């Protein structure tokens, strides 16, 4: 899979996580900068997961 496709897959996965699950109660008590850092952490994790899955798939082929 190309890097743009991996990035798009990770973005979709991150948005799914952010949309599907209720944020913790204390999420709204932190600053908007901290909320942004939390969202970016979720996006980074989704990107790592998509990249890892793609590498494993390519190694299996």
N, CA, C and O atoms as a Tinker XYZ file with bonds, in Angstrom:
   244  protein
     1  N      0.857000   -1.170000    0.000000    73     2
     2  CA     0.000000    0.000000    0.000000    64     1     3
     3  C      0.904000    1.234000    0.000000    63     2     4     5
     4  O      1.935000    1.250000    0.671000    81     3
     5  N      0.526000    2.240000   -0.734000    73     3     6
     6  CA     1.321000    3.463000   -0.804000    64     5     7
     7  C      1.167000    4.278000    0.478000    63     6     8     9
     8  O      0.208000    4.100000    1.228000    81     7
     9  N      2.123000    5.174000    0.717000    73     7    10
    10  CA     2.067000    6.008000    1.924000    64     9    11
    11  C      0.786000    6.835000    2.004000    63    10    12    13
    12  O      0.196000    6.916000    3.081000    81    11
    13  N      0.323000    7.460000    0.896000    73    11    14
    14  CA    -0.936000    8.207000    0.999000    64    13    15
    15  C     -2.117000    7.318000    1.398000    63    14    16    17
    16  O     -2.996000    7.746000    2.147000    81    15
    17  N     -2.134000    6.079000    0.895000    73    15    18
    18  CA    -3.239000    5.175000    1.248000    64    17    19
    19  C     -3.141000    4.746000    2.709000    63    18    20    21
    20  O     -4.161000    4.627000    3.388000    81    19
    21  N     -1.921000    4.511000    3.199000    73    19    22
    22  CA    -1.742000    4.168000    4.612000    64    21    23
    23  C     -2.194000    5.335000    5.476000    63    22    24    25
    24  O     -2.891000    5.144000    6.473000    81    23
    25  N     -1.798000    6.539000    5.095000    73    23    26
    26  CA    -2.185000    7.728000    5.858000    64    25    27
    27  C     -3.696000    7.910000    5.853000    63    26    28    29
    28  O     -4.285000    8.235000    6.883000    81    27
    29  N     -4.321000    7.704000    4.712000    73    27    30
    30  CA    -5.781000    7.829000    4.626000    64    29    31
    31  C     -6.459000    6.770000    5.487000    63    30    32    33
    32  O     -7.435000    7.066000    6.175000    81    31
    33  N     -5.952000    5.543000    5.454000    73    31    34
    34  CA    -6.531000    4.473000    6.277000    64    33    35
    35  C     -6.388000    4.798000    7.757000    63    34    36    37
    36  O     -7.314000    4.579000    8.539000    81    35
    37  N     -5.236000    5.317000    8.138000    73    35    38
    38  CA    -5.021000    5.690000    9.535000    64    37    39
    39  C     -5.938000    6.833000    9.945000    63    38    40    41
    40  O     -6.488000    6.831000   11.047000    81    39
    41  N     -6.100000    7.806000    9.061000    73    39    42
    42  CA    -7.001000    8.923000    9.356000    64    41    43
    43  C     -8.431000    8.463000    9.549000    63    42    44    45
    44  O     -9.117000    8.914000   10.466000    81    43
    45  N     -8.879000    7.567000    8.689000    73    43    46
    46  CA   -10.239000    7.034000    8.833000    64    45    47
    47  C    -10.388000    6.252000   10.129000    63    46    48    49
    48  O    -11.407000    6.364000   10.811000    81    47
    49  N     -9.377000    5.463000   10.471000    73    47    50
    50  CA    -9.432000    4.695000   11.718000    64    49    51
    51  C     -9.462000    5.621000   12.927000    63    50    52    53
    52  O    -10.213000    5.386000   13.873000    81    51
    53  N     -8.654000    6.663000   12.899000    73    51    54
    54  CA    -8.628000    7.604000   14.017000    64    53    55
    55  C     -9.962000    8.317000   14.164000    63    54    56    57
    56  O    -10.458000    8.480000   15.279000    81    55
    57  N    -10.542000    8.740000   13.061000    73    55    58
    58  CA   -11.845000    9.409000   13.130000    64    57    59
    59  C    -12.914000    8.453000   13.650000    63    58    60    61
    60  O    -13.811000    8.862000   14.387000    81    59
    61  N    -12.819000    7.186000   13.267000    73    59    62
    62  CA   -13.773000    6.187000   13.758000    64    61    63
    63  C    -13.668000    6.060000   15.274000    63    62    64    65
    64  O    -14.683000    6.003000   15.968000    81    63
    65  N    -12.448000    6.017000   15.782000    73    63    66
    66  CA   -12.242000    5.931000   17.233000    64    65    67
    67  C    -12.798000    7.174000   17.908000    63    66    68    69
    68  O    -13.505000    7.077000   18.911000    81    67
    69  N    -12.480000    8.343000   17.360000    73    67    70
    70  CA   -12.920000    9.592000   17.977000    64    69    71
    71  C    -14.436000    9.743000   17.932000    63    70    72    73
    72  O    -15.026000   10.307000   18.853000    81    71
    73  N    -15.076000    9.245000   16.871000    73    71    74
    74  CA   -16.529000    9.368000   16.736000    64    73    75
    75  C    -17.285000    8.301000   17.510000    63    74    76    77
    76  O    -18.386000    8.550000   18.000000    81    75
    77  N    -16.704000    7.119000   17.623000    73    75    78
    78  CA   -17.433000    5.981000   18.181000    64    77    79
    79  C    -17.451000    5.970000   19.707000    63    78    80    81
    80  O    -18.429000    5.524000   20.306000    81    79
    81  N    -16.403000    6.445000   20.334000    73    79    82
    82  CA   -16.285000    6.325000   21.783000    64    81    83
    83  C    -16.478000    7.673000   22.456000    63    82    84    85
    84  O    -16.005000    8.705000   21.980000    81    83
    85  N    -17.178000    7.634000   23.564000    73    83    86
    86  CA   -17.359000    8.844000   24.364000    64    85    87
    87  C    -16.027000    9.203000   25.019000    63    86    88    89
    88  O    -15.354000    8.330000   25.566000    81    87
    89  N    -15.644000   10.471000   24.969000    73    87    90
    90  CA   -14.400000   10.849000   25.645000    64    89    91
    91  C    -14.587000   10.769000   27.161000    63    90    92    93
    92  O    -15.708000   10.895000   27.654000    81    91
    93  N    -13.510000   10.562000   27.894000    73    91    94
    94  CA   -13.616000   10.532000   29.352000    64    93    95
    95  C    -14.138000   11.867000   29.879000    63    94    96    97
    96  O    -13.975000   12.906000   29.239000    81    95
    97  N    -14.751000   11.825000   31.025000    73    95    98
    98  CA   -15.359000   13.034000   31.595000    64    97    99
    99  C    -14.339000   14.157000   31.754000    63    98   100   101
   100  O    -14.654000   15.319000   31.501000    81    99
   101  N    -13.127000   13.823000   32.168000    73    99   102
   102  CA   -12.119000   14.864000   32.393000    64   101   103
   103  C    -11.535000   15.425000   31.093000    63   102   104   105
   104  O    -10.780000   16.396000   31.131000    81   103
   105  N    -11.869000   14.830000   29.948000    73   103   106
   106  CA   -11.385000   15.329000   28.651000    64   105   107
   107  C    -11.809000   16.782000   28.447000    63   106   108   109
   108  O    -11.040000   17.589000   27.927000    81   107
   109  N    -13.034000   17.112000   28.858000    73   107   110
   110  CA   -13.554000   18.458000   28.634000    64   109   111
   111  C    -13.047000   19.459000   29.667000    63   110   112   113
   112  O    -13.268000   20.662000   29.528000    81   111
   113  N    -12.370000   18.968000   30.699000    73   111   114
   114  CA   -11.841000   19.859000   31.727000    64   113   115
   115  C    -10.432000   20.348000   31.394000    63   114   116   117
   116  O     -9.927000   21.274000   32.030000    81   115
   117  N     -9.807000   19.733000   30.409000    73   115   118
   118  CA    -8.448000   20.146000   30.047000    64   117   119
   119  C     -8.511000   21.211000   28.956000    63   118   120   121
   120  O     -9.554000   21.425000   28.338000    81   119
   121  N     -7.392000   21.865000   28.734000    73   119   122
   122  CA    -7.343000   22.937000   27.735000    64   121   123
   123  C     -7.511000   22.378000   26.326000    63   122   124   125
   124  O     -7.350000   21.181000   26.091000    81   123
   125  N     -7.837000   23.267000   25.402000    73   123   126
   126  CA    -8.000000   22.831000   24.011000    64   125   127
   127  C     -6.676000   22.318000   23.444000    63   126   128   129
   128  O     -6.676000   21.435000   22.587000    81   127
   129  N     -5.549000   22.861000   23.912000    73   127   130
   130  CA    -4.248000   22.345000   23.468000    64   129   131
   131  C     -4.060000   20.904000   23.914000    63   130   132   133
   132  O     -3.571000   20.077000   23.144000    81   131
   133  N     -4.439000   20.595000   25.137000    73   131   134
   134  CA    -4.329000   19.228000   25.641000    64   133   135
   135  C     -5.288000   18.305000   24.892000    63   134   136   137
   136  O     -4.939000   17.161000   24.600000    81   135
   137  N     -6.486000   18.784000   24.579000    73   135   138
   138  CA    -7.429000   17.979000   23.796000    64   137   139
   139  C     -6.840000   17.671000   22.418000    63   138   140   141
   140  O     -6.966000   16.553000   21.918000    81   139
   141  N     -6.202000   18.663000   21.813000    73   139   142
   142  CA    -5.568000   18.468000   20.509000    64   141   143
   143  C     -4.449000   17.434000   20.614000    63   142   144   145
   144  O     -4.301000   16.593000   19.727000    81   143
   145  N     -3.662000   17.489000   21.686000    73   143   146
   146  CA    -2.591000   16.503000   21.878000    64   145   147
   147  C     -3.157000   15.096000   22.019000    63   146   148   149
   148  O     -2.573000   14.142000   21.504000    81   147
   149  N     -4.280000   14.954000   22.704000    73   147   150
   150  CA    -4.920000   13.645000   22.857000    64   149   151
   151  C     -5.372000   13.133000   21.493000    63   150   152   153
   152  O     -5.123000   11.977000   21.151000    81   151
   153  N     -6.036000   13.989000   20.710000    73   151   154
   154  CA    -6.488000   13.575000   19.375000    64   153   155
   155  C     -5.311000   13.194000   18.479000    63   154   156   157
   156  O     -5.383000   12.209000   17.744000    81   155
   157  N     -4.233000   13.968000   18.537000    73   155   158
   158  CA    -3.063000   13.660000   17.716000    64   157   159
   159  C     -2.419000   12.343000   18.144000    63   158   160   161
   160  O     -1.900000   11.613000   17.300000    81   159
   161  N     -2.442000   12.032000   19.422000    73   159   162
   162  CA    -1.910000   10.748000   19.892000    64   161   163
   163  C     -2.713000    9.597000   19.313000    63   162   164   165
   164  O     -2.143000    8.583000   18.910000    81   163
   165  N     -4.026000    9.744000   19.267000    73   163   166
   166  CA    -4.881000    8.703000   18.687000    64   165   167
   167  C     -4.570000    8.549000   17.201000    63   166   168   169
   168  O     -4.481000    7.429000   16.699000    81   167
   169  N     -4.408000    9.657000   16.503000    73   167   170
   170  CA    -4.094000    9.601000   15.073000    64   169   171
   171  C     -2.732000    8.950000   14.843000    63   170   172   173
   172  O     -2.577000    8.146000   13.924000    81   171
   173  N     -1.736000    9.295000   15.680000    73   171   174
   174  CA    -0.415000    8.670000   15.548000    64   173   175
   175  C     -0.486000    7.165000   15.758000    63   174   176   177
   176  O      0.126000    6.401000   15.011000    81   175
   177  N     -1.233000    6.736000   16.774000    73   175   178
   178  CA    -1.373000    5.296000   17.025000    64   177   179
   179  C     -2.048000    4.596000   15.850000    63   178   180   181
   180  O     -1.649000    3.495000   15.472000    81   179
   181  N     -3.056000    5.223000   15.277000    73   179   182
   182  CA    -3.730000    4.631000   14.116000    64   181   183
   183  C     -2.777000    4.541000   12.927000    63   182   184   185
   184  O     -2.802000    3.556000   12.188000    81   183
   185  N     -1.946000    5.548000   12.738000    73   183   186
   186  CA    -0.971000    5.533000   11.646000    64   185   187
   187  C      0.059000    4.422000   11.847000    63   186   188   189
   188  O      0.405000    3.718000   10.898000    81   187
   189  N      0.543000    4.265000   13.063000    73   187   190
   190  CA     1.494000    3.187000   13.360000    64   189   191
   191  C      0.853000    1.832000   13.103000    63   190   192   193
   192  O      1.479000    0.947000   12.520000    81   191
   193  N     -0.395000    1.665000   13.537000    73   191   194
   194  CA    -1.095000    0.391000   13.337000    64   193   195
   195  C     -1.288000    0.095000   11.851000    63   194   196   197
   196  O     -1.084000   -1.039000   11.417000    81   195
   197  N     -1.675000    1.092000   11.072000    73   195   198
   198  CA    -1.881000    0.889000    9.633000    64   197   199
   199  C     -0.563000    0.553000    8.942000    63   198   200   201
   200  O     -0.522000   -0.334000    8.090000    81   199
   201  N      0.497000    1.241000    9.294000    73   199   202
   202  CA     1.807000    0.987000    8.690000    64   201   203
   203  C      2.299000   -0.419000    9.047000    63   202   204   205
   204  O      2.810000   -1.138000    8.189000    81   203
   205  N      2.142000   -0.804000   10.321000    73   203   206
   206  CA     2.571000   -2.132000   10.764000    64   205   207
   207  C      1.780000   -3.227000   10.062000    63   206   208   209
   208  O      2.353000   -4.222000    9.617000    81   207
   209  N      0.477000   -3.049000    9.961000    73   207   210
   210  CA    -0.359000   -4.043000    9.279000    64   209   211
   211  C      0.041000   -4.167000    7.815000    63   210   212   213
   212  O      0.076000   -5.272000    7.275000    81   211
   213  N      0.340000   -3.051000    7.172000    73   211   214
   214  CA     0.752000   -3.084000    5.772000    64   213   215
   215  C      2.091000   -3.800000    5.612000    63   214   216   217
   216  O      2.262000   -4.585000    4.679000    81   215
   217  N      3.033000   -3.544000    6.501000    73   215   218
   218  CA     4.342000   -4.224000    6.433000    64   217   219
   219  C      4.184000   -5.727000    6.629000    63   218   220   221
   220  O      4.807000   -6.517000    5.920000    81   219
   221  N      3.355000   -6.121000    7.585000    73   219   222
   222  CA     3.149000   -7.548000    7.827000    64   221   223
   223  C      2.490000   -8.212000    6.626000    63   222   224   225
   224  O      2.841000   -9.335000    6.263000    81   223
   225  N      1.544000   -7.525000    6.016000    73   223   226
   226  CA     0.882000   -8.075000    4.837000    64   225   227
   227  C      1.870000   -8.228000    3.690000    63   226   228   229
   228  O      1.859000   -9.239000    2.988000    81   227
   229  N      2.722000   -7.228000    3.500000    73   227   230
   230  CA     3.718000   -7.283000    2.423000    64   229   231
   231  C      4.740000   -8.390000    2.663000    63   230   232   233
   232  O      5.190000   -9.025000    1.708000    81   231
   233  N      5.114000   -8.632000    3.911000    73   231   234
   234  CA     6.070000   -9.694000    4.220000    64   233   235
   235  C      5.453000  -11.067000    3.989000    63   234   236   237
   236  O      6.154000  -12.012000    3.627000    81   235
   237  N      4.150000  -11.179000    4.196000    73   235   238
   238  CA     3.463000  -12.462000    4.021000    64   237   239
   239  C      3.312000  -12.820000    2.545000    63   238   240   241
   240  O      3.180000  -13.995000    2.203000    81   239
   241  N      3.331000  -11.825000    1.680000    73   239   242
   242  CA     3.134000  -12.075000    0.235000    64   241   243
   243  C      4.358000  -12.560000   -0.450000    63   242   244
   244  O      4.334000  -12.807000   -1.655000    81   243
